[in-house]
Amino acid sequence: MAGMSWDLMGHDWAVEMLQQHLVSGSLRHAYLFSGPRGVGRRSLALRFAQAINCPQPTAPGIPCGECRVCHQIENMQHADLNILQSEREGDTLKVEQVRELQHMLSLAPYEGGYRIALLLRFEEANDSAQNALLKTLEEPNPRVILLATADDSENLLPTITSRCELLRLRPMALEALALELQSRRQLDPERAQLIAHIAAGRPGYALRLAEDESLMAARSAYLEDCLKLTGFSRLERLVFAESLVKSRERAEAKGELRVELTYWLSFWRDVLLTSLGEAAPLANLDYRREIQRLADLTGSRKAAQIVGALEHSFARLNNANLQVMLDNLLLQWPLIRD
């Protein structure tokens, strides 16, 4: 299949379309890859960048993946590849960064046919930064191609999305992803199934989980925190919340909370689905017993309230008082003791 020629999991339709643009000489000046984080937006963009500038493709539209250019692009270190992103995930990408990128894009390509700009998590760009990019989109340099990634095109200004070729990437079917993990990473079927569910069908995230044991260990620690907190008193919860925020720089605390809340939210969504009797697949297959227990004890109404509170906390992460936000969140959880 076309997707296999780029050594990617899923998104074969997108690979085929991009290859066709390249082979037919109909490259667009800007592409926007949207979809949930971990779905493979950056990997697809980088493979496309390789296909555009690889000096020795194995076939039209297929990068060799072995030459110096391909390796440097893969590592995001090539002279003709300019990376633009906020300093930390969840921070704001500012107009000054866009203007610096525009200066780099005014230079001729160093060795390839095109200078390529990779704009990562562009939904984090403020309105001024997005508006600053408009000039580049409206007056495209024929030797420059912009590749942007974002969680949802709706989170960008319409003037940005209307000037890009939009590719909406979707998670893979869980069974298909599990089979890919078995064949590509030689995982046993049970572990492949678990990782596919934890990743919710997102191949990029699944590969990170399969390759980095520390991520799975951290996930277990966050879920154990989640379970312990249901048995904590109000005072114990406030002390725990303080331990996550106190004596840390805001950016560090916010980043840690973003990860922790992600796992808590996946767990409580499983509780909600179970309490409703839904047949939807669980994200946390290895916590079935604990999920069922909390579903029986809390009921769907309380589980829905907690899921809503967690989603609200996510939306407020950038601007909220983190200590107060976390205190309010945890005090809504039910007290459950054996």
C-alpha positions as CSV (number, residue, x, y, z in Angstrom):
1,M,0.0,0.0,0.0
2,A,1.0,3.6,-0.5
3,G,1.3,4.2,3.3
4,M,3.8,1.4,3.6
5,S,6.1,3.0,1.1
6,W,6.6,5.9,3.6
7,D,6.9,3.5,6.5
8,L,3.9,5.0,8.4
9,M,1.1,3.3,10.2
10,G,-2.3,4.5,8.9
11,H,-3.2,7.5,6.7
12,D,-2.6,5.7,3.4
13,W,-5.1,8.0,1.7
14,A,-3.1,11.1,2.8
15,V,0.2,9.5,1.7
16,E,-1.3,8.7,-1.7
17,M,-2.6,12.2,-2.1
18,L,0.7,13.9,-1.2
19,Q,2.6,11.5,-3.4
20,Q,0.3,12.4,-6.3
21,H,0.9,16.2,-5.7
22,L,4.7,15.6,-5.8
23,V,4.7,13.3,-8.8
24,S,2.4,15.4,-10.9
25,G,4.2,18.7,-10.0
26,S,1.2,20.2,-8.4
27,L,2.6,20.9,-4.9
28,R,0.6,23.4,-2.8
29,H,2.4,26.1,-1.1
30,A,0.9,25.3,2.3
31,Y,-0.5,22.1,4.0
32,L,-2.3,21.8,7.3
33,F,-2.3,18.4,9.0
34,S,-5.0,18.4,11.7
35,G,-6.0,15.7,14.2
36,P,-5.5,14.7,17.9
37,R,-2.0,14.8,19.3
38,G,-0.3,11.5,18.8
39,V,-2.2,10.7,15.6
40,G,0.9,11.1,13.4
41,R,0.7,14.6,12.1
42,R,4.4,15.5,12.6
43,S,5.5,12.1,11.2
44,L,3.5,12.5,8.1
45,A,4.7,16.1,7.6
46,L,8.3,15.0,8.0
47,R,8.0,12.1,5.6
48,F,6.5,14.5,3.1
49,A,9.4,16.9,3.6
50,Q,11.8,13.9,2.9
51,A,9.9,13.0,-0.2
52,I,10.1,16.6,-1.4
53,N,13.9,17.1,-0.9
54,C,15.3,13.6,-1.0
55,P,18.1,13.6,-3.6
56,Q,17.8,9.9,-4.4
57,P,14.2,8.7,-4.1
58,T,13.7,5.0,-4.5
59,A,10.7,5.8,-6.7
60,P,8.7,8.9,-7.6
61,G,7.3,10.4,-4.4
62,I,9.1,7.8,-2.2
63,P,12.1,9.1,-0.1
64,C,15.0,6.7,0.3
65,G,15.1,7.2,4.1
66,E,18.8,6.4,4.2
67,C,20.6,9.4,2.8
68,R,22.0,12.3,4.8
69,V,19.2,14.6,3.8
70,C,16.5,12.1,4.9
71,H,18.2,11.4,8.2
72,Q,18.6,15.1,8.9
73,I,15.0,15.9,8.1
74,E,13.9,12.9,10.3
75,N,15.9,14.5,13.2
76,M,14.5,18.0,12.3
77,Q,18.1,19.3,11.8
78,H,18.3,19.9,8.0
79,A,19.4,23.4,6.8
80,D,16.4,23.6,4.5
81,L,13.9,22.7,7.3
82,N,12.9,25.5,9.6
83,I,10.9,24.5,12.7
84,L,8.4,26.8,14.4
85,Q,6.8,25.9,17.7
86,S,6.1,27.3,21.1
87,E,8.8,26.8,23.7
88,R,6.8,24.3,25.6
89,E,3.7,22.3,24.8
90,G,0.7,24.4,26.0
91,D,2.6,27.7,25.8
92,T,1.8,30.5,23.3
93,L,3.6,30.8,20.0
94,K,4.3,34.5,19.5
95,V,4.4,36.9,16.6
96,E,8.1,37.5,17.0
97,Q,8.8,33.8,16.3
98,V,6.7,34.0,13.1
99,R,8.7,37.1,11.9
100,E,12.0,35.3,12.6
101,L,10.7,32.4,10.5
102,Q,9.7,34.7,7.7
103,H,13.3,36.0,7.6
104,M,14.7,32.5,7.2
105,L,12.2,31.7,4.5
106,S,13.4,34.7,2.5
107,L,16.7,32.9,2.0
108,A,17.2,30.6,-1.0
109,P,17.2,26.8,-0.2
110,Y,20.6,25.6,1.0
111,E,20.8,22.4,-1.1
112,G,17.3,21.1,-1.8
113,G,14.7,22.1,-4.2
114,Y,12.6,23.7,-1.5
115,R,12.9,25.5,1.8
116,I,10.3,23.8,4.1
117,A,8.8,25.4,7.2
118,L,7.3,23.0,9.8
119,L,4.9,24.8,12.1
120,L,4.1,22.5,15.0
121,R,1.0,22.7,17.2
122,F,0.1,25.9,15.4
123,E,-3.2,26.1,17.4
124,E,-0.9,27.6,20.1
125,A,-0.2,30.6,17.9
126,N,-1.9,33.7,19.1
127,D,-4.0,35.8,16.7
128,S,-1.1,38.2,16.1
129,A,1.2,35.4,15.1
130,Q,-1.4,33.8,12.8
131,N,-2.1,37.1,11.2
132,A,1.6,37.7,10.7
133,L,1.8,34.4,8.7
134,L,-0.9,35.6,6.3
135,K,1.6,37.6,4.2
136,T,3.6,34.5,3.6
137,L,0.4,32.6,2.7
138,E,-0.9,35.3,0.4
139,E,2.3,35.9,-1.4
140,P,3.9,32.5,-1.5
141,N,7.5,32.0,-2.5
142,P,7.7,29.3,-5.2
143,R,10.7,27.7,-3.4
144,V,9.0,27.6,0.0
145,I,6.4,25.0,1.3
146,L,4.7,25.4,4.7
147,L,3.7,22.3,6.6
148,A,1.5,23.1,9.7
149,T,0.1,20.8,12.3
150,A,-2.9,21.6,14.6
151,D,-5.3,19.7,16.8
152,D,-8.3,21.1,15.0
153,S,-8.6,23.5,12.0
154,E,-11.4,25.2,13.9
155,N,-8.9,26.5,16.4
156,L,-7.1,28.5,13.7
157,L,-8.2,31.7,12.0
158,P,-10.4,31.0,8.9
159,T,-8.0,33.1,6.9
160,I,-5.2,30.6,7.7
161,T,-7.1,27.4,7.0
162,S,-8.6,28.7,3.7
163,R,-5.1,29.2,2.3
164,C,-3.9,25.6,3.2
165,E,-4.5,22.2,1.8
166,L,-6.2,20.6,4.7
167,L,-5.7,16.9,5.7
168,R,-7.8,15.7,8.6
169,L,-6.1,12.7,10.1
170,R,-8.1,10.2,12.1
171,P,-7.1,7.5,14.6
172,M,-6.8,4.0,13.3
173,A,-9.2,1.2,14.1
174,L,-8.0,-0.4,17.4
175,E,-7.7,-3.9,15.9
176,A,-5.8,-2.6,12.9
177,L,-3.4,-0.7,15.1
178,A,-2.8,-3.7,17.4
179,L,-2.0,-5.8,14.4
180,E,0.5,-3.2,13.1
181,L,2.2,-3.1,16.5
182,Q,2.5,-6.9,16.5
183,S,4.1,-7.0,13.1
184,R,6.2,-3.8,13.3
185,R,7.3,-3.9,16.9
186,Q,7.0,-7.7,17.6
187,L,4.7,-7.0,20.5
188,D,2.7,-9.9,21.9
189,P,-1.1,-9.7,21.1
190,E,-2.2,-8.7,24.6
191,R,0.3,-5.9,25.0
192,A,-0.4,-4.7,21.5
193,Q,-4.1,-4.6,22.3
194,L,-3.5,-2.7,25.5
195,I,-1.3,-0.1,23.8
196,A,-3.8,0.4,21.0
197,H,-6.5,1.1,23.5
198,I,-4.4,3.4,25.7
199,A,-3.5,5.3,22.5
200,A,-7.1,5.4,21.4
201,G,-6.0,4.4,17.9
202,R,-3.4,7.1,17.5
203,P,-0.4,5.5,15.8
204,G,2.2,8.0,16.8
205,Y,1.3,7.8,20.5
206,A,1.1,4.0,20.3
207,L,4.7,3.8,18.9
208,R,6.0,6.0,21.7
209,L,4.3,3.8,24.3
210,A,5.7,0.7,22.7
211,E,9.2,2.0,22.5
212,D,9.6,3.8,25.8
213,E,8.8,1.8,29.0
214,S,9.1,4.9,31.1
215,L,5.9,6.3,29.5
216,M,4.0,3.2,30.5
217,A,5.5,3.3,34.0
218,A,4.5,7.0,34.3
219,R,1.0,6.2,33.1
220,S,0.6,3.6,35.9
221,A,1.8,6.1,38.5
222,Y,-0.7,8.7,37.4
223,L,-3.6,6.2,37.4
224,E,-2.5,5.0,40.9
225,D,-2.7,8.6,42.0
226,C,-6.2,8.8,40.6
227,L,-7.3,5.7,42.5
228,K,-5.6,6.8,45.8
229,L,-7.3,10.2,45.6
230,T,-10.8,8.7,45.7
231,G,-9.9,7.3,49.2
232,F,-8.3,10.5,50.5
233,S,-10.0,12.9,52.9
234,R,-10.5,16.5,51.8
235,L,-7.4,17.6,53.7
236,E,-5.3,14.8,52.1
237,R,-6.5,15.9,48.7
238,L,-5.5,19.5,49.3
239,V,-2.1,18.4,50.5
240,F,-1.7,16.3,47.3
241,A,-2.7,19.2,45.1
242,E,-0.2,21.4,46.8
243,S,2.6,18.9,46.2
244,L,2.0,19.1,42.5
245,V,2.2,22.8,42.3
246,K,4.2,24.2,45.2
247,S,7.9,25.0,44.7
248,R,7.6,24.6,40.9
249,E,7.8,27.1,38.1
250,R,4.4,27.6,36.6
251,A,5.4,26.2,33.2
252,E,6.8,23.1,34.8
253,A,3.7,22.6,37.0
254,K,1.4,23.2,34.1
255,G,3.2,20.7,31.9
256,E,3.0,18.1,34.7
257,L,-0.7,18.7,35.3
258,R,-1.5,18.5,31.6
259,V,-0.1,15.0,31.5
260,E,-1.6,13.9,34.8
261,L,-5.1,15.2,33.9
262,T,-4.9,13.5,30.5
263,Y,-4.7,10.1,32.2
264,W,-7.2,10.9,34.9
265,L,-9.7,12.0,32.2
266,S,-9.2,8.8,30.2
267,F,-9.8,6.8,33.4
268,W,-13.0,8.7,34.4
269,R,-14.3,8.5,30.9
270,D,-13.9,4.7,31.2
271,V,-15.9,4.9,34.5
272,L,-18.6,6.9,32.8
273,L,-18.9,4.5,29.9
274,T,-19.0,1.5,32.2
275,S,-21.7,3.1,34.4
276,L,-23.8,3.8,31.4
277,G,-23.4,0.3,30.2
278,E,-21.9,1.4,26.9
279,A,-20.2,-1.1,24.7
280,A,-17.5,1.4,23.6
281,P,-13.9,0.1,24.1
282,L,-12.2,1.1,27.3
283,A,-8.9,3.0,27.1
284,N,-7.5,1.4,30.2
285,L,-8.0,-2.4,29.7
286,D,-5.6,-3.3,32.5
287,Y,-7.8,-1.4,35.0
288,R,-11.1,-3.1,34.2
289,R,-11.7,-4.2,37.8
290,E,-11.1,-0.8,39.3
291,I,-13.2,0.9,36.6
292,Q,-16.1,-1.4,37.3
293,R,-15.8,-0.9,41.0
294,L,-15.9,2.9,40.7
295,A,-18.7,2.7,38.1
296,D,-20.8,0.7,40.6
297,L,-20.1,3.0,43.5
298,T,-20.4,6.4,41.8
299,G,-23.0,6.0,39.1
300,S,-23.2,7.7,35.8
301,R,-24.4,11.1,37.1
302,K,-21.4,11.6,39.3
303,A,-18.9,10.2,36.8
304,A,-20.3,12.6,34.2
305,Q,-19.8,15.5,36.6
306,I,-16.1,14.5,37.2
307,V,-15.5,14.1,33.4
308,G,-17.0,17.5,32.8
309,A,-14.9,19.1,35.6
310,L,-11.7,17.5,34.2
311,E,-12.5,18.8,30.7
312,H,-13.2,22.3,32.2
313,S,-9.8,22.2,34.0
314,F,-8.0,21.4,30.7
315,A,-9.6,24.4,29.1
316,R,-8.4,26.7,32.0
317,L,-4.9,25.4,32.3
318,N,-3.2,28.3,30.5
319,N,-4.7,31.0,32.6
320,A,-6.0,29.5,35.9
321,N,-4.5,29.6,39.3
322,L,-3.3,26.1,39.2
323,Q,-3.5,25.5,43.0
324,V,-7.1,26.7,43.2
325,M,-8.1,24.9,40.0
326,L,-6.7,21.6,41.3
327,D,-8.2,22.0,44.8
328,N,-11.7,22.7,43.3
329,L,-11.4,19.7,41.0
330,L,-10.3,17.1,43.6
331,L,-12.9,18.3,46.2
332,Q,-15.6,17.3,43.7
333,W,-14.5,13.7,43.6
334,P,-16.4,11.2,45.7
335,L,-14.9,9.8,48.9
336,I,-14.7,6.0,48.5
337,R,-13.2,3.8,51.1
338,D,-13.1,0.0,51.4
